[in-house]
Amino acid sequence: KTNELIKPRIPLHLSSSRYFFFGGKGGVGKTTSAAATALVLLDKATSGERILLFSTDPAHSLSDSLKKQIGNRLVEVSRKGTAKLLAFEMDSKVALEDFRNKHGRVLAEIAGRGTLLDEADIRELLDLSLPGLDEVMALFELSELDRTGNYSYIVIDTAPSGHTTRLLALPEVFTRMVAALDRMSDKHRYIVAHFARRQVGLDNVDLFLRDLSERITRVKNILYNGNQTRFALVSIPEAMSVNETERYAASLIAEGVPLTDLVINRVEEEHDDCQFCRARVLTQRPHLEKLEKGFEKLSVHRVPLLPEEVRGVEALENVGRKIWVPSIKASRSKRRAAPRSKFEIPTTSRSEFPLDGRRIWIFGGKGGVGKTTAGAAFALALGTGRPKQKILLFSTDP
């Protein structure tokens, strides 16, 4: 049995946290990293434990990554003995509609007590979608699932960095909203206390506001408690991803989020007689050095570029082991420098992209596939030979 493959042990620091957030630029591998980590936690789970894999990304990818239809419900993904991994792709618009249906009457009562609006005005006000309200529903739903106490670990696959930066600021915004709603009810309490001459007890408005405050407190505890929360940035060794990771990290630190890990995905490795691989290693080297130097206080984990697409439980388990066993700090000294290469990718002729006959071009697709690159390159090509024309390159990406 001396040649038997020994299964590597999961680091103890992984089990010291309860919540695991994964965030970064679109397309860098957040969903893969989150799902892989959830499966690692399942592998080390004890009898009867339950792990929750929760997605707040409006463009959910868990179903594709796991090769299993998830959707806006709890679905069992995998099990080890009596331990289970469940997944949930949160539909925040559905949650917002449920919230309105359940609490619309109370909100209308608050508005009626604290404003001079008539019933029609109040109805129109409640039908408005306040900025970010549907997004905070995802955090509320997560806190409700957490309140049940059914889960030993919760892994959160967040939306791309632009969305999540806004999302993380919402608990404080919502705290101020609840304070405003509470002040709107003060007039009613004053009238009851002074004119009805009776002590004001807790009515349905007060109970609603108290429940809302408790939800926000639980959300803040999930997001900002460094004793039980880990936030892993996911990046790839390319200039745009590195720059976005730096900006994202600054915003997370400003919000007080406990950054703990950096997962560097799709790291090229050398292979025998592969000039392309050597060139990729050289291209990635400065970006890797920038990431490791800029985030040296975090636990850094490298995941090599794999020859096949990572989909399904078995492939994700393999990635989970690459992320968490071993850490890069234990293996950094073993890496050898890549030899210099003059490898160049040959260019081939292509039929010309039609530039004329249109005024507006829109580039769309999944995060990380090259929308920005394609759009910018096209705009530059469009301007070639047209020095007098004005061209607008416009981004709607958060």
N, C-alpha and C positions, 0 to 999 in steps of 0.2 A: 504493500500500500504506500510505499515511499514515493511512488510516482503519481499518486492520486492528486488530482487538482484540488487545492485547498480554496474554499470559498472565502474571499476577503471579508473582513469584518467592517461593518459600518462605523465610522468615527463616533465616539461618544458625544461630541459636541453637537452632532446632528439631532440627537434625541433630547437635548436640553431645552429645545424650543418647542412651541406648540403651533405657531403660525409661520408659514413660509410663503413669502411673496416673491414673485418673479416678474421683473419689469425690464423694459428696454425698447429700442426702436423696433418698428414692425419688421418681421421677417428674419430676426436674428436667432430665433429658436427658443422664445419664452415658453411656448406651449410644450415643446419637446422637453425642455428642462424641468418644467413643473410636473408634467406627467411622469417623467423618469424618476424624479425625487419622490413622488407619491408612491411609486412602485417599490422604491428602496425602503421607504418607511413601512410599507406592507410586509416586505421580506423580513424585517426585524420585529414586526408586531408580535405581541403576546396573544394568547388565546382570548377571543372575544372582542379584541380591539377593533375600532372602526376608524378609517382614514377618509377624509373628505377632500376631493379634488374639485375646486370651485373656479369657474371662469366668469370674469367681469368684462371680458372683451366683447364688444358688440358684434364683431366678425368672428364668431366662435370657431376654433379649430380643434377642440378636444375630440370631437367625433371622428374627424379625419385622422388625427394622430393616433387614437386608440383603435381605429378601425371598428368602431362600435357606435351606433346611434345613441346620442345622449339627450340633447334638447333641454327644455325648461322643466326638468324633473330630476329626482334622484334615481340614478341607475347604478346597479352593481357592475363594476368593471372587472374585478378579479378578487380572488380570495386565497388565503393561505390557512388551511385548517378552518377554524371558526373566525379568524380575522378577515375583515372585508375592506375593500377599497370601493367607495362610491363616488360618482362624478355628477356634476350639476352645471349646466350651461345657463347662466342667469339671463332671462329676458327682462330687462329693466322696464321696458314700456308696459309689459303685462303687469309687473309689480306696481308700477305707478298707477295704472288704472284700478287695480285692486285696492290700493291705498285710498284713492279718491272715493271709490264706492263705499269703502268701510268707514272712512272718517270725514266724508264731504259734509255731512250734516253738522258735525261738531265744528268744522272749520267755518261753515256758514254762520253758525251761532256766535263764534268768536268775532267774526267780521261784523255781524249785526250789532253786537254789544259795543264794539270799539270804534265804529265808524258811523258816518251819516249816510252810507250807501243804502239804497233800497234793495229789495229782494232780487230784482233783475240784474242790478249792477253787481251784487255779490255773486250771483250765479256765473256771470261773465268773468269775474275775477278768478273764481276757482277753476274755470275751464282753461285759463292760461297755463302754459307750461313754463314754470320758472326755470331760468338757466341752471342746468345741472341737477334738477330735481329728480329726473329719471335715473341719473347716474348714482345719486346717493341711495336710491332704492336698492341697488345691488349690495351696498354695504349694510343697509338695514336688513335685507334678507339673509345675508351672511351672519349678522349678529343674532338673528332669530334662530338660525340653524345651530349656532354655537351655544345659545342659551339652554338648549335641550341637554347639553352635557354628554351627547352620544358619541362625540368624536375625540380621539386621543390627539390627532394631528389634523390640521387643516392647511392645504396647499392651495394658494391662490394664483391663478394665471391671469395677470392684469392686462388691460388694454394697452396699446402702444403709448409711448412715453407722453405725448402731447395730451392725450385723454386722461391718463393717470395723474399727471401733475395737477390738473384741474380737480380731479376726483379727490385727491388727498387734502385739498384746501376746503372741501365742502363741509366736513364736520364742524369746523369753526364758524363757517357761514351759517350753518343750520342752527348752531347754538344761539347766534344772534337773532335768527328768525324766531326761535322758540321764546326768547326773552321779549321780543316785540309782541308776539301773540299773547304772552302773559300780561304785558302792560295793557294790551287792548281789553283784557278781562278785568282790569283793576276797577274800571268805572262801575261795572256791574257789582263787584264785591262791595264797593263803597256805598252804592245805593241800597243794597240789601242790608248792610250793617247799620246804616244811619237812619234809614227811613222805615224799614220793616222792623227795626230794633230787635234783631235776632242775630245770633252768631252764625257766621257764614261757614257752612260745611263744605266738604269736597263734592262738587257736582261732576257731571260727565265731562265738562270742559277741563276742569282741574285734573281729573284722572287721565285724560288724553294727553295733556301737557306733561304730566309726570312720567307717563309711559314713553313719550317722545324724548324727554331728557335722559331717561334711563337707556334708551336705545343709543343715543349719541354717546353717552359715557362708555357703553360697551364697544362701540365702533372705535372710539379713541383708544381704548385699552388694546384692541386688536392691532391698530395701526402703529402705536407709538411706544408700547411697553417693551423696552429692550430686554427685559428678563425673559420674555416668552415669544418674541417676534424676531424673525430673521428676514431681511430683505436682500435678495440677490439680484444684482444687475446682470443682464445677459448682453453680450456684445460679440462682434466678430472683428477680426483684424483687418478692417478696411477704414479708410479715412473718415467717410461720412458717419459710420457707426461709432467710431471712437469719439468724434466731436459731439455727436448726439449723446453718447454715454456721459461725457464730461458735463454737459449742460444739465442733463437729467439728474445726475448725482448732486449737483449744486442745488437744484430745486428740492430734492428729497431731504438734503441736510437742512435746508432753510425751514422745511416743514417739521423737522424733528423726527424724521423716520430713521430707525436704527439700521443703517447699512452694514451688512456683515460679509457678503460674499460677492465675488465677481466670477461669472462663468464666461470664459472666452471660447466661443464655439467655432467650429470649422477651421481648426488650425491645420495647415498643410504640413506634411512630414515628407522627408526625403525617401525616395524609392530608387532602387538600382536602375541605372540607365534611363531615368526619366528626367529629361531636361526641363520639361514643363513644371514638374514638381519642384525642382531646384529653383526655377525662376519664381514660383509662387512663394517658396520659403523666403527668398530674398525680399520679395515685395512685402510680405507680411511682417518681416522682422522689425522695422521701425515702429509699426503700429502696436505690435506685441510689447515692445520695450516701453512705449508711451503708456500703454494700459497698466503694465506691471509697476512702473515707476509712479504713475499718478494715483494708483489705488493700492499702494504697498501695505496700507493698514488693514486691508480686507483679506479674507481668505480667497486666494486666486485658484481657479480650477480650469485647466485646459481640456477641451474636448476635441480630438482630432477630426479632420474631415473624413467622413466615412464613405466607402464606395457605393453604398446603397442608400435609398431614402429611408429615413427612420419612421416607420409606421408599425403599429401593433405592439402588443404587450412584450413579447420577447425582445424585439429590437430596442424598445424603451428601457427595459431592464438593463440591457447592455450599456446604454448611454448613462443610466443612473450610476452604474459602477464606475464608469469613466469619470463622471463628475466628482463623486464623493470618495472614491478609493483609487489611488492616494491623492492627497493634495499636491498641488504643484510645488509647494515649498519643500516637499520631501524629495522631489525628483529633479529640481532645477539644475543641480550640479551635474547630472548625468547627461544633459543635452550637449550634443556636439555642434560646433558651428557649421553652417552650411557653406559649401564651397561657392565661389563666385561663378556666375554663369552669364554668358552673353546670349542666352536663348531669346529669340524673338518669335512672336506668333506671326506667321505669314498672313498677309492680307489677301483676300480674294475678291474678285469683282462681283458686284451685285447689281441687279436692276435698280435704277434710280427711284427713290421714293418720290411720289408725285407731290410737288410743293405748291403747284398752282391750282386755282379753281376753288380754294377754300379760304375762309377768313379766320375760322376758329378751329383749333385742334385740341382735343382733350385726351390726356394719357391717364389710364386707370389700371388698377390691378391690386393684388394682394401686397401687403407691406413687404418691403425688402426685395422685390423682384426687379427693381430698376426703373420705376416710374420717373423719379426725379432725374436720373441720368438720361433716360430716353428723351424726356421733355426738354431738358436743357440742351442736349446735343441737337435735337431737332430745331430748336429756336436759333441756335448758332448757324446751323446749316441753312436755315431759311434766310438769315441775314447776309449770307455770303454773296457778294456781288450786288447787293442792294443797299448801298451806303446811305441813300436818302430816305429809306423806309424806317418807320418806327415799329418795333416789335415788342409786345408785352409778354413777358414770361411770368405767369401768375400761379401762386400755390394756394390751395385750399386745405392743405394737410395741417392738422393741429401741431 
